[in-house]
Amino acid sequence: MIHIANYIDGKLVSPINNQYLDNYNPATGKVYSYIPDSTGDDVQLAVDAARKALPSWSNLSNIQRSKWLEKISSGIKAKLDELALAESIDNGKPLWLAKSVDIPRAVDNFKFYSTAILHYASESHHTAQGVINYTLRKPVGVAACISPWNLPLYLFTWKIAPALAAGNTVVAKPSEITPMTAFLLTQICEEINLPAGVLNVVHGLGISAGNALISHDDIDLVSFTGGTSTGAHIAKIVAPKFKKMSLELGGKNPNIIFDDCDFDKMLKTTLNSSFANQGQICLCGSRILVQRGIYERFKTAFAAEVGKMKVGNPMQDDSRLGAIVSKPHYDKVLSYISIAKEEGGKILTGGEAVNLDGENKDGWYIAPTIIEGLDQQCRTNQEEIFGPVVTIQAFDTEEEALKLANSTMYGLAATVWTTDLNKAHRMADGIKSGIVWINCWLLRDLRTPFGGMKNSGVGREGGWEALNFFTEPKNVCIKY
Ligand code: NAD
């Protein structure tokens, strides 16, 4: 079985303590590889390597750094099939999804920032005759990047690419639940001879390797994507040191469906926005709010379509849903279904584990689940479940929809379905979330600001936002 290696100072290395954690294939429930159980000692080596590499990397021209990013992008593209298979095995997501979304997006993340950095510019201000101000933007330094398990390589590279493009060096820690594609990425970096120390990847648990990284005094900023409680913990450690911090956290997103929507388009997209990646996308719409005039029609049609969605072996092309990422997460999602029942929720479809046979008999599968009859204040409608579970609630007026939409501590994304342009703009204006999709979902343009309000995070990724985050602005005022 493969022993995953850390990538420190340009070399693939074992953890200093030689301790490993089990890595599971969620589709079979079996251990299939081992992950370094790294500690602060490995983090120390990685931070030292990143610090040593910083002057030469940050002094490269933008064109030179752009070329390195392009090489990484091409390296990922050349191994798309291998990486997609690895992602599917590690995460439980359908192979077709990893092939069509996760890995192409990792290719695009490096490609996008390889070109973005060529066009990135800072401002100058003509103040008066003989006075000019300009903004000098320089890399911040050593960036600590930490990512979650739901879109492993996609989100890992979404941080690393702009950090490196802007001239920072990086110490990154992928989720210990899905480390494999980050390991394969480091093999690509080794193959293309990326300069030593520019990117360092330390594998291991959040409480040990992750905590050592964000607590390290010699990192200059933290870019984190993960759960809200982890984000709060990181903020407590990093904020008093006055380091830059970007936190992309959880969500409980509303999907608001008005009577006047294009019903067929809405229904097709709502199947995806509810259950893509087994509902384990921070942007999934887990609270479906439906205007009363089409509530019964929607409920019947949606339940019928969801009932047809196949939960199956992630390797099969017709599996719409694969496995839940880990046993603890599977238990968590099932426990929320029990909570929903205790709260008086009525299960319209699903509501239980799915038992497959053969090699998948010990895998972790849950049927796509629709629950109705719960009010907005219950735990099911307030807490992030992050699985194939949605609730539906009826509303009458636009004001009521907006109130329901904004009635959680989260504010990551929202979807609105209406053919009334004015209503669409009013809703977009009133919803308190970082992203609002009107008549679509997960349509991404990498130039746009990405992130959440309220307890969904602090800061934005994407486009210039990320390059601004990964650079330190300095005002220079000249009188001549
Ligand atoms: P998590 O917070 O448990 O872990 C995320 C990462 O943080 C992992 O790499 C983990 O090892 C690390 N970590 C954990 N404790 C740490 C600590 N004390 N110090 C440093 N690092 C630590 O989250 P998860 O379960 O992996 O991911 C699911 C969560 O991520 C959900 O809440 C989801 O909504 C959120 N998410 C948000 C976005 C977004 O863009 N806003 C995107 C994807 C996922």
Residues whose N, C-alpha, C, O or C-beta is under 5 A from the ligand:
A	BS01	NAD	I146 S147 P148 W149 K173 P174 S175 E176 G204 L205 G206 I207 G210 N211 I214 T225 G226 G227 T228 T230 E248 L249 G250 G251 C282 S456
